[in-house]
Amino acid sequence: MIMNRVELLEAIENTQKNINSVKEMLSTATDQNAASDLRAKLKSLLNTHIELMDQLG
């Protein structure tokens, strides 16, 4: 899916907000399984964020 510049910027901003939210949850996670799931989600979000920035150019 090709997005225009405004859509890419909005997607990048939303992804950054999600990254920050997951990082905050991870900092307070006490259960190892939950922390592992959050790290996997964070990795996925970071990959998405990088892909969006690459599309932006």
URGIUR-V622625 format. One line per field, one symbol per residue. ss: DSSP state (@ for helix, = for strand, . for the rest). A space follows every 50 residues. Layout:
ss->???
This chain:
ss->....@@@@@@@@@@@@@@@@@@@@@@@@...@@@@@@@@@@@@@@@@@@@ @@@@@@.
